[in-house]
Amino acid sequence: MKNVRTRFAPSPTGLMHIGNIRTALLNYIFAIKNKGTCVLRIEDTDPKRNFDPGAEKIQQHLSWLNLTFQEGPQSGGSYAPYFQSQRTSIYQEHLDYLKEQDFLYRCFCTAQELETKRQRQIAMKKPPRYDGTCRKLTFEQVQHKLAEKIPFIWRMKVNHSQKISFNDLARNTLNFDLKNFSDFPVTREDGSFTFVFANCVDDIAMNITHVLRGEDHLTNTVSQVVLVQAFGKEVPTFWHLSILCNKTGKKLSKRDQGFSLEDLKTAGFLPEAICNYLGIIGGSFENEIMSLPELIEAYNFDSIHSTSQVRYDLEKLTWINHKWIAQYDLASLTNLCKPYLEKEYNISQLSHETLQCLVKAVQTDMQTLQDIVKLVKFYFNRPKITKQELSTTIDSVKIDNLISMLTNQHGSWEHFSTYLKDEAKKHNISNKELFSSIRILLTGNSKGLQIHDLFVCLGQKEFFARLTTTQ
């Protein structure tokens, strides 16, 4: 295989969503797997809609996900600039070439006229596409409209008698009859360049060999292949990725929970878990929990299957996140949990050792980083337990004996645990009754941490103080 070059080309017109990340990830994995280069290119040609000036947020998100592109705005490279807004002269040069080769014509149709034609075609149950009205204008008619300063765009002269084909990694060779496609615009009325044209020119100029993007771009691909051939260049290989859908089978949208990367990040999902999930979704892997290097190693691009959609399962992502948290380095996990705790509790006086002890105690119970708040709530809020509440964990006739056992206790864990076993046996209190009751006195919940973990986390003084607060 020749030197592989892929690209991720996001538009800063909104927040990065899970579909964007999957596209970025697969472009990255494909390039690295094939010892190639992955390029980050920003499609910022629509300043009115730019939500993220300079694509700062996009680049921060990609960095957070540990997707390091070999070329791009931050990395630099031989094909700079990597912002489309800075590449106008390159587009103009390619537009001039198409004009010289007579591949283009001026279209003076207004947006209202085009919409009227479109609605008429739909009403007649015909596919809505441009009917080529301005392609039929004579030279004199064109000059007359220019003299009247009627706005126009440039359209591509599609050869409707031609058939084209290109290779798709999941579908092999795809064939299209151009009689089913209209003459598409390459510029807008303001002189700016369309998405289809700018993308194609950039892919040519940057020597992109493989284009991996969503299946919803399939019709754009036909137009881009027409352009590539007009420029006399080699058509890249494509992979039209299956669309991510929600559980009902509808295309994922901002209304779906877990759609926005920012929301997932805020909720406490780890970047490793997000990449892990998006890397295995729709595929089959022997091991489901994998780091990015392991994903790259495990991916087999020779056995890609075509499917129209892939279900995005937030529950599965949460499970993977839980697995990652459970195996995470404790010091790093503690640092990641701190912002969530600081927002809810005053931890300024808490030693790092105590904080790390708390995180370690609940680490395997966390599904997201946000869970740390509820899991360690017991530490910051001493519960006040009544005898009636204790009766949910121990036979009511044994409660007084239990309270007597626990009153005025102190000393080491070894001393206390030995004492507990002897006294419980003496008063016929089962282990389940004993430990559930102690746990509810310490945390307000009969289920949860091991008693020894609570002894360590709370500290000896607070531990015994809570055992004698029964009302």
Secondary structure as UniProt FT lines:
FT   STRAND          5..8
FT   TURN            12..13
FT   HELIX           18..33
FT   TURN            34..35
FT   STRAND          37..40
FT   HELIX           47..49
FT   HELIX           53..55
FT   HELIX           56..64
FT   TURN            65..66
FT   STRAND          71..72
FT   TURN            73..75
FT   TURN            78..79
FT   HELIX           84..86
FT   HELIX           88..100
FT   TURN            101..102
FT   STRAND          104..107
FT   HELIX           111..123
FT   TURN            124..125
FT   HELIX           133..136
FT   HELIX           139..147
FT   TURN            148..149
FT   STRAND          153..156
FT   TURN            160..161
FT   STRAND          163..168
FT   TURN            169..171
FT   STRAND          172..177
FT   HELIX           178..180
FT   TURN            189..190
FT   HELIX           195..205
FT   TURN            206..207
FT   STRAND          210..214
FT   HELIX           215..217
FT   HELIX           218..230
FT   TURN            231..232
FT   STRAND          237..241
FT   STRAND          243..245
FT   TURN            247..248
FT   TURN            254..255
FT   TURN            257..258
FT   HELIX           261..267
FT   HELIX           271..280
FT   TURN            281..282
FT   HELIX           292..298
FT   HELIX           301..303
FT   STRAND          309..311
FT   HELIX           314..326
FT   HELIX           330..344
FT   TURN            348..349
FT   HELIX           352..362
FT   HELIX           363..365
FT   HELIX           369..371
FT   HELIX           372..375
FT   HELIX           377..380
FT   HELIX           387..390
FT   TURN            391..393
FT   HELIX           396..398
FT   HELIX           399..406
FT   TURN            407..408
FT   HELIX           413..426
FT   TURN            427..428
FT   HELIX           431..443
FT   HELIX           451..458
FT   HELIX           460..466
FT   TURN            467..468
//
